[in-house]
Amino acid sequence: MKRIGLIALAAFVGGVSAIGAYKLLDHNSDALSLTEKQNVLFASNPSKIASTGAIDFVQAAAAVSPAVVHIKTTFSGTSSSGGNSPMDMMEQLFGGGGRRQQRAPRAASGSGVILTPDGYIVTNNHVVENAEKVEVVLSDRRKVVAKVIGTDPNTDLALIKVEASNLPIVKMGNSDNVQIGEWVLAVGFPLNLQTTVTAGIVSAKGRAIGILGREQQLPTEEEYEEYQRTGRAPAPKANSSIESYIQTDAAINPGNSGGALVNANGELVGINAAIASQTGTNEGYGFAIPVNLAKKILEDFKKYGAVKRGFIGVSFQPLDADAAERLNIKDINGLYVNDVVAGGAAEAAGIKKGDIIKKIGETDIYDSPDLQEKIGRMSPGDKVQLTILREGKLKALSVTLKGDSNVASTKTASAVKTGSTMGKLGASFAPAPAELKARYRVKSGVVVTGVEPGKLFDTLDLSKGLLITSVNGKPVNSEKEVQDALPFSRNGMTVISGVGPNGSFTFTF
């Protein structure tokens, strides 16, 4: 009897603590990160079964389904090569090859997962990219307009927000603990059906399928038009995508994009993103973005409106027997360093061309995703230990990651006249020389000639030498045009687009 009383008391104290924490969260919601909110909300509801130990999925499906939403997007005008539909990713992976035909989709749909009761929702970048309007259909059949907080084509992740409260949510799990052979559920809105739950196992981890790299290599409309006029193919583009998918045989179809991949305990372990198919529908293999990578990207969206990525500053190729033979080396495991970016983190740490990256921390490196996903979870300024093989000897090096703009060339900025600093942005601009615009194949642009420490451009890691092509969708060719474009923000959000040594970028704040 005494034992029952103690159990009842413990349950009461836990319940009171959870309610108090929730009230505190409710009053100070925006100050907490997405992960902190989740920790508070699930503090009194610990996992009761192992993620691989459930006999059936009734409880997991019931817990997750109300928090997986249907996302409907609308577009206007003609489509570009940017990929407006959730079908586009599937078509690029196993589509007809070559350039896609121009289409003008009026509407498309996908899925999303609610992470916080106040309406933060994770989905895929390709679900909401270029959409003029994003609507979310909640489990109670309400339809609400969502605001896009941030998008990242390099990981195919996006964060959107709806104005609502007390929404059902999915608990974020730990994708590092996912095991091959573990049962998982895919939850979403495939083929315009209502909430659908399918089951399968984890077939593999750390899969790179080349779909995001192919998206980045697609020419823009301007490049395609120039190719038709002149016959000159556009210059190759840098590939900064991160692919380290969880592969599953749970049935995933078009419309599942952005939906939940959960373990048998109902914990979110991945965001469904793509399928391998000759027909465009499920043939047995689906791919999900690990939630541990998503956590970092989503927190950046919430804080900055864009991703602040840390870079090592090397190009590399995975080793196997064939690659080792071509390179005339003995090692068949690791990443062979083809080149080191001047001014990058690797150069500063002493990494050289011809080194072989064998470990990140205590984790052995066998393929690109082994390194890229872990670096993708980190930010500029973070330190990481890499073990490299050089001339037959292992060497541990501490590498301080840099932002992509930290290695941008400053020669361009010094070659143009410095403009006055604009207070709101904390930066100065000057018209971009014609040869610079020709090099980057853009028709407009101003060069960032100065950045004030602690101001907006500095916090976004936008540095001297970068080329800003548009502000709030308006082309800019002078500092005055930048100033004139600032008031044309949409929903209070300013959008700045440009290009640098690592490719094009867009920041929303």
Salt bridges, closest charged atoms under 4 A:
ASP30 OD1 - LYS302 NZ 3.96
ASP88 OD2 - ARG100 NH1 3.64
ASP88 OD1 - ARG103 NH2 2.45
GLU91 OE1 - ARG103 NH2 3.54
ASP118 OD2 - LYS37 NZ 2.95
GLU135 OE2 - LYS133 NZ 3.45
GLU135 OE1 - LYS143 NZ 3.96
ASP140 OD2 - ARG142 NE 2.83
ASP156 OD2 - HIS126 ND1 2.78
GLU163 OE2 - LYS161 NZ 3.77
ASP176 OD1 - ARG377 NH2 2.66
GLU215 OE1 - ARG100 NH2 3.80
GLU221 OE2 - ARG99 NH2 2.88
GLU223 OE1 - LYS237 NZ 3.06
GLU226 OE2 - ARG232 NH2 3.51
GLU226 OE1 - ARG441 NH1 3.58
GLU267 OE2 - LYS171 NZ 3.75
ASP300 OD2 - LYS296 NZ 2.47
ASP331 OD2 - LYS358 NZ 3.14
ASP355 OD2 - ARG390 NH2 2.80
GLU373 OE2 - ARG377 NH2 2.74
GLU452 OE1 - LYS455 NZ 3.03
ASP484 OD2 - LYS480 NZ 2.79
